[in-house]
């Protein structure tokens, strides 16, 4: 019997193919099992979202301790935070020693959304405003806009769309007061909206802001700074989820 015939009879083609298939499938099976174990053991930590807006008059860039993440003056940043009670510390670490702007305990619920506005006439006079948010999910072509008065020395202010009656959007906001979110059409034709902040009593113009339409988003338009003084009154846009 030839060597070929002996090999063919003792090791049929089916046996060879089966062994090769096993060599291929065994590593795949092991990887699948290990992946399942990793998934089963994965711990998902509940968290919330904290949006911090730093609009302190004459303020500085703040560090969100103990991280190295920062919030510029007249800017805002989102941070994930654990649920339950934690400590929120914000300071100007460019100074020596560091100047603390905010250091308070904070209670968050799972998947909660919060906004912390830091206002005030100076770094020595901080006024925090903490809001638990309840955003809507928009299915139509709309956006939502809220207004807040964080100008420490201002009289109550009104808000109108340019060309419309004073107070057309908000009749009066005292310092630290804010409106609810108002929906505006956000279709192709609605490219932007021009708003004006005015003294609610005299009608004197304080600041203007043209909002590029934030399609399907929530935003807060903040009046900050000092009326008739320095740093001058201006507007900061805070974008939410």
C-alpha positions as CSV (number, residue, x, y, z in Angstrom):
1,X,0.0,0.0,0.0
2,X,1.3,3.4,-0.9
3,X,2.1,6.0,1.7
4,X,-0.7,8.2,0.3
5,X,-3.3,5.5,0.5
6,X,-2.4,4.7,4.1
7,X,-2.6,8.4,5.1
8,X,-6.0,8.9,3.3
9,X,-7.5,5.8,5.0
10,X,-6.2,6.6,8.5
11,X,-7.0,10.3,8.5
12,X,-10.1,11.0,6.3
13,X,-10.6,14.5,4.9
14,X,-13.5,15.2,7.2
15,X,-11.4,14.6,10.3
16,X,-8.8,17.0,9.1
17,X,-11.3,19.7,8.3
18,X,-13.0,19.2,11.7
19,X,-9.8,19.7,13.6
20,X,-8.9,22.8,11.6
21,X,-12.4,24.2,12.4
22,X,-11.9,23.5,16.1
23,X,-8.6,25.4,16.1
24,X,-10.5,28.4,14.6
25,X,-13.6,28.2,16.8
26,X,-11.9,27.5,20.2
27,X,-10.2,31.0,20.5
28,X,-13.4,32.7,19.4
29,X,-15.4,30.8,22.0
30,X,-12.9,31.7,24.8
31,X,-13.0,35.4,23.9
32,X,-16.8,35.3,23.9
33,X,-16.8,33.7,27.4
34,X,-14.3,36.3,28.7
35,X,-16.2,39.2,27.2
36,X,-19.4,37.9,28.9
37,X,-17.6,37.7,32.2
38,X,-16.3,41.3,31.9
39,X,-19.7,42.6,31.1
40,X,-21.3,40.7,34.0
41,X,-18.8,42.2,36.4
42,X,-19.0,45.7,35.1
43,X,-20.2,48.2,37.7
44,X,-22.1,51.2,36.3
45,X,-21.9,54.1,38.7
46,X,-25.0,56.3,38.9
47,X,-24.3,59.9,38.0
48,X,-25.9,63.3,37.4
49,X,-24.9,66.3,35.3
50,X,-23.9,69.6,36.8
51,X,-23.5,72.7,34.5
52,X,-21.5,75.5,36.1
53,X,-21.7,79.0,34.7
54,X,-19.0,81.5,36.0
55,X,-20.3,85.0,35.5
56,X,-18.8,86.8,38.6
57,X,-18.1,90.4,37.8
58,X,-14.3,90.8,37.6
59,X,-13.9,87.1,38.3
60,X,-11.2,84.7,37.2
61,X,-11.0,81.3,35.6
62,X,-12.1,78.7,38.2
63,X,-10.9,75.2,38.8
64,X,-13.4,72.5,39.6
65,X,-11.6,70.7,42.5
66,X,-10.2,68.2,42.9
67,X,-9.9,67.9,39.1
68,X,-7.9,70.2,36.9
69,X,-10.9,71.1,34.8
70,X,-11.6,74.8,34.5
71,X,-14.5,77.2,33.9
72,X,-13.5,80.5,32.3
73,X,-15.0,83.8,33.5
74,X,-18.2,84.5,31.6
75,X,-18.1,80.8,30.4
76,X,-19.7,77.5,31.4
77,X,-18.8,73.9,31.5
78,X,-20.6,70.6,32.1
79,X,-19.4,68.1,34.7
80,X,-20.6,64.6,35.6
81,X,-21.1,64.2,39.4
82,X,-21.9,61.2,41.5
83,X,-25.4,60.8,42.9
84,X,-25.9,61.3,46.6
85,X,-24.1,63.9,48.5
86,X,-20.7,65.3,47.4
87,X,-18.7,68.4,47.9
88,X,-18.5,71.1,45.1
89,X,-15.4,73.3,45.3
90,X,-14.5,76.0,42.9
91,X,-11.5,78.2,43.3
92,X,-9.1,80.6,41.5
93,X,-5.9,78.5,41.7
94,X,-3.9,81.1,39.9
95,X,-3.7,83.0,43.2
96,X,-1.4,82.0,46.1
97,X,-3.1,81.0,48.3
98,X,-6.0,79.9,46.1
99,X,-9.1,82.1,46.3
100,X,-12.2,80.0,47.1
101,X,-15.4,81.1,45.2
102,X,-17.7,78.2,46.2
103,X,-17.4,75.2,48.6
104,X,-20.7,73.6,49.5
105,X,-22.2,70.1,49.7
106,X,-24.4,69.1,46.8
107,X,-27.1,66.4,46.7
108,X,-27.8,64.9,43.3
109,X,-30.3,62.3,42.1
110,X,-29.5,59.7,39.5
111,X,-29.6,61.1,35.9
112,X,-30.5,64.5,37.4
113,X,-29.6,67.8,35.6
114,X,-28.5,70.8,37.6
115,X,-27.2,74.3,36.8
116,X,-25.0,76.3,39.2
117,X,-24.7,80.0,38.3
118,X,-22.0,81.9,40.1
119,X,-22.7,85.6,40.1
120,X,-21.7,88.5,42.3
121,X,-20.2,92.0,42.2
122,X,-16.7,90.8,42.9
123,X,-14.8,87.6,43.9
124,X,-15.4,88.6,47.5
125,X,-19.2,88.8,47.0
126,X,-20.3,85.6,45.4
127,X,-24.0,84.9,44.8
128,X,-24.7,81.2,43.9
129,X,-27.9,80.2,42.2
130,X,-28.5,76.5,42.0
131,X,-31.3,75.2,39.8
132,X,-32.5,71.6,39.3
133,X,-33.5,71.4,35.6
134,X,-36.4,69.6,34.0
135,X,-35.8,69.8,30.3
136,X,-38.3,68.9,27.7
137,X,-37.7,66.6,24.8
138,X,-38.6,68.5,21.6
139,X,-40.1,66.5,18.8
140,X,-41.0,69.6,16.7
141,X,-38.8,72.3,15.2
142,X,-38.4,74.4,18.3
143,X,-35.8,75.6,20.8
144,X,-36.2,76.8,24.3
145,X,-34.8,80.0,25.8
146,X,-34.6,81.2,29.4
147,X,-33.4,84.6,30.7
148,X,-31.7,85.4,34.0
149,X,-30.6,88.7,35.5
150,X,-27.2,88.3,37.1
151,X,-26.1,91.9,36.9
152,X,-25.6,92.8,40.7
153,X,-26.2,96.5,40.5
154,X,-29.1,96.5,38.0
155,X,-32.7,97.5,38.6
156,X,-35.3,95.0,37.4
157,X,-34.9,94.4,33.7
158,X,-37.3,93.5,30.9
159,X,-36.5,91.5,27.7
160,X,-37.9,92.1,24.3
161,X,-37.3,91.0,20.7
162,X,-35.8,93.9,18.7
163,X,-38.6,95.9,17.2
164,X,-41.2,94.6,19.5
165,X,-42.8,96.2,22.6
166,X,-40.5,96.5,25.7
167,X,-41.1,93.4,27.9
168,X,-42.5,91.3,25.0
169,X,-40.5,88.3,26.3
170,X,-40.1,89.0,30.0
171,X,-41.7,92.0,31.8
172,X,-39.5,92.1,34.9
173,X,-36.5,90.2,36.3
174,X,-34.9,91.4,39.6
175,X,-31.3,90.5,40.3
176,X,-30.9,86.6,40.5
177,X,-34.4,86.1,39.1
178,X,-34.9,84.0,36.0
179,X,-37.8,83.1,33.6
180,X,-39.0,79.7,32.7
181,X,-37.9,78.2,29.3
182,X,-40.0,79.7,26.5
183,X,-40.2,77.8,23.2
184,X,-39.4,79.5,19.9
185,X,-39.8,78.2,16.3
186,X,-36.6,76.7,15.1
187,X,-37.3,76.1,11.4
188,X,-35.1,76.9,8.4
189,X,-36.4,80.4,8.2
190,X,-35.7,81.1,11.9
191,X,-31.9,81.7,11.6
192,X,-31.6,83.9,14.7
193,X,-33.4,86.0,17.3
194,X,-32.3,89.5,18.4
195,X,-33.0,90.2,22.1
196,X,-32.7,93.4,24.2
197,X,-32.3,93.8,27.9
198,X,-33.8,97.1,29.2
199,X,-34.4,98.8,32.5
200,X,-38.0,97.6,33.2
201,X,-39.0,101.0,34.5
202,X,-37.4,103.5,32.2
203,X,-36.9,101.4,29.1
204,X,-33.3,102.3,28.8
205,X,-31.3,99.8,26.8
206,X,-28.7,97.8,28.8
207,X,-27.5,95.1,26.5
208,X,-28.4,93.4,23.2
209,X,-27.8,89.9,22.1
210,X,-28.4,88.1,18.8
211,X,-29.0,84.4,19.4
212,X,-28.2,82.0,16.6
213,X,-31.1,79.6,16.7
214,X,-30.1,76.5,18.8
215,X,-32.2,73.9,17.1
216,X,-33.8,71.4,19.5
217,X,-31.8,72.8,22.4
218,X,-32.3,74.6,25.7
219,X,-30.3,77.8,26.4
220,X,-30.1,80.5,29.1
221,X,-29.3,84.0,28.1
222,X,-27.5,85.7,31.0
223,X,-27.3,89.4,31.7
224,X,-24.0,89.9,33.7
225,X,-21.5,92.6,34.5
226,X,-22.3,96.0,36.0
227,X,-24.7,98.6,34.6
228,X,-22.9,101.9,34.1
229,X,-19.7,100.6,35.7
230,X,-16.8,98.2,35.1
231,X,-16.8,95.4,34.0
232,X,-19.6,96.6,31.7
233,X,-22.9,94.9,31.5
234,X,-23.0,92.2,28.8
235,X,-24.5,88.9,27.8
236,X,-23.3,85.3,28.2
237,X,-25.0,82.3,26.5
238,X,-25.3,79.1,28.5
239,X,-26.1,76.0,26.5
240,X,-27.9,73.1,28.3
241,X,-28.6,69.6,27.2
